[in-house]
Amino acid sequence: MKVIEGGVTAAKGFSATSCEAGIKYKNRTDMAFVFSKTPCTSAGTFTSNVVKAACVQWDQKIVYSGEPMHGVVINSGIANACTGKEGFDACEATAKAVEKALGVPYSSVAVASTGVIGMQLPVEKLVAGVEAMSKTLDDSISAGTAASKAIMTTDTVNKEVAVTFEIDGKEITLGGMSKGSGMIHPNMCTMLAFLTTDLSIEKSLLQEAVSEVVKDSFNMITVDGDTSTNDTLLVMANGKADNETIKDKSDNYNTFKEALSFVCTFLAKKMAADGEGASKLFEAKVVNAKSKEDARTLSRAIVGSNLSKAAIFGCDANFGRFLCAMGYSGADFDQNDVELFFESANGRLKVFDKGTPIVFDEDEALKIMKADAVTVFVDMHEGSEEATAWGCDLTYDYVKINADYRS
């Protein structure tokens, strides 16, 4: 597998574009469009929040129907959540605008939104945006990058990645983009992600791979403990690489799944590091746990604790906060088996050893925790399973950003 330049336009047959539609923001792009003329096999995962945005329900219907998908139109600024029938009408109008402009069935067009909950989308601006974008679709790397920037809300950087790998002598490309900075918490977190590949694979296997990979990538990040109404991950595969269609869990399937895991994990970590107001990536790695679920539960509890996040922000090696979070996580363990370390590019320091605190060098701890990425490493000594979760520190700016989000 090789990491290459680009994102959603890296794979054969995919084009993208963006525009300034004036949905909510002024003087910035706020709509994006990813399209494949060749119909795609699709898969997806969506928010676990019972309150689901209209666009989520629209996309679920397409993915679950098994019908082909041609593309997705995304807007930023307004989430189209808690919007009743008018919200569904906006989804349909957007998709029908694509049908009119490009001649593909509107039932093959996904839609996604991110932004403020409870506001109605200006349908006339959506339709005008689709009409404009349908004329500027481009398969260049720069077009994909521009699309990744158009879907940002409080994100400070765009997020995209692409890889190539080989199956049966054919070069396969998988690329993706995502957005997410706040209202991020497992499961499926406001997180939007769109992946494109020229691989040929049966739908059931594509969906299974996506559902499995999400567990240890997007579902292992948390910024603020709030699970969004709009979380959507869509994967489109158009088969343009002309490989023999993957129909079983062969070595080819595993090769694809490895690439999928890399792309999803890369994008997930980018979102965690770009948490609203964040200054550090906060990672928790739990090893030698009794079960995989225990490892996931413990690592997520560590990065999800506000007290832990505040300690990371303050560069305070207060290991008790992390152990406390583990203790109320719901996982059963013996604290007398636990070892806990702080790690970063600046070094590694053991601070807790099987029930006993260790007297450590505070200056060394401060040096380690001042790094841009800090890891809490926990050895449970109770099994062989492990998991890693990602989050960010809790800064003053997080409150500032969310105190006036609608303005």
C-alpha positions in Angstrom: 0.0 0.0 0.0 1.3 3.5 -0.9 0.0 6.8 0.3 -0.5 9.2 -2.7 -1.6 12.8 -3.2 -5.3 13.5 -3.2 -8.6 12.5 -1.8 -12.0 11.8 -3.4 -10.8 12.3 -7.0 -7.8 10.1 -6.8 -9.7 6.9 -7.9 -10.5 6.4 -11.5 -13.9 7.8 -12.7 -14.5 10.2 -9.8 -14.8 13.9 -10.1 -15.6 16.6 -7.7 -16.4 20.3 -7.4 -17.5 23.0 -5.0 -19.2 26.4 -5.0 -20.2 29.3 -2.9 -24.0 28.9 -2.5 -24.6 31.2 0.4 -26.3 28.5 2.5 -25.3 30.2 5.7 -21.7 31.5 5.3 -20.7 34.5 3.2 -17.6 34.7 1.1 -16.6 31.0 1.3 -17.4 27.8 -0.5 -20.2 25.9 1.3 -21.3 23.2 -1.1 -19.4 20.2 -2.5 -20.3 17.5 -5.0 -18.6 14.1 -5.6 -19.7 12.2 -8.7 -19.1 9.1 -10.7 -20.8 8.7 -14.1 -20.4 5.0 -13.7 -22.9 3.7 -11.1 -21.3 2.7 -7.8 -21.8 0.0 -5.3 -22.3 1.8 -2.0 -22.0 1.1 1.7 -22.4 3.3 4.7 -22.7 3.7 8.5 -24.7 6.4 10.2 -25.3 8.1 13.5 -26.5 6.1 16.4 -28.4 9.1 17.7 -32.2 8.4 17.6 -32.7 12.0 16.3 -31.4 11.6 12.8 -31.2 14.4 10.3 -33.3 14.3 7.1 -30.2 13.7 5.0 -29.2 10.7 7.1 -32.5 9.1 6.6 -32.4 9.9 2.9 -29.0 8.3 2.5 -29.9 5.2 4.6 -32.8 4.5 2.2 -30.4 4.6 -0.8 -27.7 2.5 0.8 -30.1 -0.1 2.3 -32.0 -0.4 -1.0 -29.1 -1.9 -2.8 -29.6 0.4 -5.8 -26.6 2.0 -7.4 -25.2 5.4 -6.2 -23.8 8.1 -8.5 -22.7 10.7 -6.1 -23.2 12.8 -3.1 -24.0 16.5 -2.6 -22.9 18.1 0.7 -23.6 21.5 2.2 -22.1 23.1 5.3 -23.6 25.7 7.5 -27.1 24.2 8.1 -27.5 20.6 9.3 -31.0 19.9 8.0 -31.8 18.1 11.3 -35.1 18.4 13.2 -36.6 20.0 10.1 -39.7 17.8 9.5 -41.2 17.3 6.0 -39.5 20.4 4.7 -36.1 18.9 5.5 -37.0 15.8 3.4 -38.3 18.0 0.6 -34.9 19.7 0.6 -33.1 16.4 0.1 -35.4 15.4 -2.7 -35.1 18.8 -4.4 -31.3 18.6 -4.3 -31.2 15.1 -5.7 -33.7 16.0 -8.5 -31.5 18.9 -9.4 -28.7 16.5 -10.1 -31.0 14.3 -12.1 -32.0 17.3 -14.2 -28.5 18.4 -14.7 -26.7 15.1 -15.3 -29.3 12.6 -16.3 -28.8 10.1 -13.4 -31.8 8.9 -11.3 -32.4 11.2 -8.3 -32.7 8.0 -6.2 -29.0 7.4 -6.8 -27.9 10.8 -5.4 -27.0 11.0 -1.7 -27.0 14.2 0.2 -25.3 15.3 3.4 -25.4 18.4 5.6 -23.5 19.8 8.5 -24.0 22.9 10.6 -26.7 24.3 12.9 -29.5 22.0 13.9 -33.2 23.2 13.6 -32.8 25.6 10.7 -34.4 25.0 7.3 -32.2 24.8 4.2 -32.8 27.5 1.5 -33.9 25.1 -1.3 -33.5 27.6 -4.1 -29.8 28.1 -3.1 -29.2 24.3 -3.0 -30.7 23.9 -6.5 -28.7 26.8 -7.8 -25.6 25.3 -6.3 -26.2 21.9 -7.9 -26.8 23.6 -11.3 -23.5 25.5 -11.0 -21.5 22.6 -9.8 -22.8 20.2 -12.5 -20.9 22.4 -15.0 -17.6 22.4 -13.1 -17.1 18.8 -12.2 -13.4 17.9 -12.5 -11.3 14.8 -11.8 -8.2 16.8 -10.7 -6.6 16.5 -7.3 -7.2 20.2 -6.7 -10.9 19.7 -7.3 -11.1 17.0 -4.6 -9.1 19.2 -2.2 -11.5 22.1 -2.9 -14.4 19.9 -2.1 -12.8 18.8 1.2 -12.5 22.5 2.2 -16.1 23.3 1.2 -17.6 20.9 3.8 -15.7 22.4 6.7 -17.6 24.2 9.5 -15.5 24.8 12.6 -12.7 22.7 11.2 -9.4 24.5 11.0 -7.9 22.3 8.3 -9.3 20.2 5.5 -9.0 16.4 5.8 -8.2 14.1 2.9 -6.0 11.1 2.0 -5.6 8.6 -0.8 -3.8 5.3 -1.2 -3.0 2.8 -3.9 -2.7 -1.0 -3.5 -2.6 -4.0 -5.9 -5.1 -6.7 -6.4 -4.6 -9.4 -9.1 -2.0 -7.2 -10.9 -4.4 -4.2 -11.0 -3.7 -1.0 -9.3 -6.6 0.0 -7.0 -7.0 3.5 -5.6 -9.0 4.4 -2.5 -9.4 8.1 -1.5 -11.5 10.0 1.0 -12.3 13.2 2.7 -13.9 14.0 6.0 -15.0 16.9 8.2 -15.5 17.0 11.9 -14.3 19.2 14.8 -17.1 19.3 17.4 -20.1 17.3 18.4 -18.0 14.2 18.0 -18.4 11.1 20.1 -18.8 7.3 19.4 -20.7 5.8 17.8 -20.5 7.5 14.4 -19.7 10.8 15.5 -20.5 16.0 13.5 -18.7 13.8 11.4 -19.0 13.4 7.7 -16.7 11.1 5.6 -16.9 10.2 2.0 -14.6 7.5 0.4 -14.3 6.6 -3.2 -12.6 3.7 -4.9 -12.3 2.1 -8.3 -12.4 -1.4 -6.8 -15.0 -3.9 -7.9 -16.5 -5.6 -4.9 -19.9 -7.1 -4.0 -22.1 -4.8 -2.0 -22.5 -7.2 1.0 -18.8 -7.5 1.4 -18.2 -3.8 1.0 -20.8 -3.1 3.7 -19.2 -5.7 6.0 -15.7 -4.3 5.5 -17.0 -0.7 6.2 -19.0 -1.8 9.3 -16.0 -3.7 10.8 -13.4 -1.0 10.1 -15.5 1.8 11.6 -15.3 0.0 15.0 -11.6 0.8 15.4 -11.4 4.0 13.5 -14.3 6.6 13.5 -15.9 5.0 16.5 -12.8 5.4 18.5 -12.7 9.2 18.5 -14.3 11.6 20.8 -14.0 15.3 21.2 -16.8 16.4 23.4 -19.1 13.5 24.3 -21.9 14.6 22.0 -23.1 12.2 19.3 -24.3 14.2 16.3 -27.6 13.9 14.5 -25.8 13.9 11.1 -22.9 11.5 11.2 -22.5 9.8 7.9 -19.8 7.6 6.3 -20.4 6.8 2.6 -18.2 4.6 0.5 -18.7 4.4 -3.3 -17.0 1.7 -5.5 -17.4 2.1 -9.3 -15.2 -0.9 -10.4 -13.2 1.2 -12.9 -10.0 -0.6 -11.9 -11.3 -3.6 -13.8 -10.2 -6.1 -11.1 -12.1 -9.4 -10.8 -15.0 -8.6 -8.6 -14.3 -9.5 -4.9 -17.0 -12.0 -4.0 -15.6 -13.7 -0.8 -13.3 -13.0 2.1 -10.2 -13.9 0.2 -6.7 -12.4 0.4 -8.0 -9.7 -2.0 -10.7 -8.7 0.4 -8.2 -8.5 3.3 -5.9 -6.3 1.2 -8.8 -3.9 0.6 -9.9 -4.0 4.2 -6.4 -3.1 5.3 -6.3 -0.1 3.0 -9.8 0.9 4.1 -8.7 0.7 7.8 -5.7 2.9 7.0 -7.8 5.6 5.3 -10.5 5.6 8.0 -8.0 5.7 10.8 -6.0 8.5 9.2 -9.1 10.6 8.7 -10.4 9.8 12.2 -7.1 10.9 13.8 -7.2 14.1 11.8 -10.6 14.9 13.2 -9.6 14.2 16.7 -6.5 16.4 16.4 -8.7 19.2 15.0 -11.2 19.2 17.8 -12.8 22.5 18.4 -10.2 24.7 20.2 -7.8 21.8 20.5 -4.0 22.2 20.9 -3.1 18.6 21.2 -4.0 15.1 19.8 -4.8 13.0 22.9 -4.4 9.2 22.4 -5.1 6.3 24.8 -3.7 2.9 24.0 -4.9 0.0 26.1 -3.1 -3.3 25.7 -3.4 -6.8 27.2 -7.0 -6.4 28.2 -9.4 -9.3 28.9 -11.5 -8.6 25.7 -11.6 -6.4 22.7 -14.6 -4.6 24.0 -13.0 -3.9 27.3 -10.0 -2.4 25.5 -12.2 -0.2 23.5 -14.3 0.8 26.5 -11.3 1.7 28.6 -9.5 3.7 25.9 -12.6 5.6 25.0 -13.3 6.4 28.6 -9.8 7.9 29.1 -9.9 10.2 26.1 -13.6 11.1 26.8 -13.1 12.3 30.3 -13.2 16.1 30.6 -10.9 16.0 33.6 -8.4 13.9 31.6 -8.7 16.3 28.6 -8.1 19.3 30.9 -5.0 17.6 32.3 -3.6 17.0 28.8 -4.2 20.7 28.1 -2.5 21.8 31.3 0.4 19.3 30.8 -0.4 17.9 34.2 0.7 14.3 34.7 -2.2 13.6 37.1 -2.5 9.9 36.4 -5.4 9.5 38.9 -7.7 11.2 36.4 -7.1 8.6 33.8 -7.4 5.7 36.3 -10.6 7.2 37.6 -12.1 7.3 34.1 -11.1 3.7 33.5 -12.8 2.8 36.8 -16.2 4.1 35.9 -16.1 3.0 32.2 -18.0 -0.2 32.9 -15.1 -2.5 32.2 -14.1 -4.9 35.0 -10.5 -5.0 36.0 -8.1 -5.1 39.0 -6.2 -1.9 39.5 -3.4 -3.9 41.0 -2.7 -5.3 37.5 -2.4 -2.0 35.8 0.7 -0.2 34.5 0.3 3.4 33.2 2.7 5.5 31.1 2.8 8.9 29.5 4.3 8.9 26.0 5.1 11.4 23.3 7.8 12.3 20.8 9.6 13.7 23.8 9.9 10.5 25.7 8.2 7.8 27.8 7.5 7.9 31.6 6.0 5.2 33.8 3.8 6.8 36.6 1.7 3.9 38.0 2.8 0.3 38.6 0.3 -2.4 39.6 -1.6 -0.5 42.2 1.3 1.7 43.3 2.1 5.3 42.3 5.7 5.9 41.2 7.7 8.9 42.2 8.6 10.5 38.9 10.5 13.5 37.6 7.9 16.3 37.1 10.1 18.2 34.7 10.4 15.0 32.5 6.7 14.6 32.7 6.1 18.2 31.6 8.5 17.8 28.7 6.6 14.7 27.5 3.2 16.3 27.8 4.2 19.5 26.0 4.3 17.6 22.7 1.6 18.2 20.1 0.5 14.5 20.5 0.3 12.8 23.9 -0.4 9.1 24.5 -1.7 7.5 27.8 -0.4 3.9 27.5 -2.1 1.4 29.7 -1.0 -2.2 30.2 -3.8 -4.2 31.8 -1.9 -7.5 32.2 -5.2 -9.4 32.1 -5.4 -10.7 28.5 -4.2 -10.2 25.0 -6.6 -7.7 23.4 -5.9 -4.0 22.7 -7.5 -0.9 21.3 -6.6 2.7 20.7 -8.9 5.8 21.0 -8.3 9.4 20.0 -9.4 12.7 21.3 -8.1 16.1 22.0 -7.4 18.4 25.0 -10.1 20.6 26.5 -9.2 24.3 26.0 -10.7 27.7 26.7 -11.4 28.1 23.0 -13.8 25.1 23.0 -16.2 27.0 25.2 -15.8 30.2 23.2 -16.5 28.4 19.9 -19.7 26.6 21.2 -21.1 29.5 23.2 -22.0 31.4 20.0 -22.1 28.7 17.4 -25.3 30.0 15.8 -24.1 33.6 15.3 
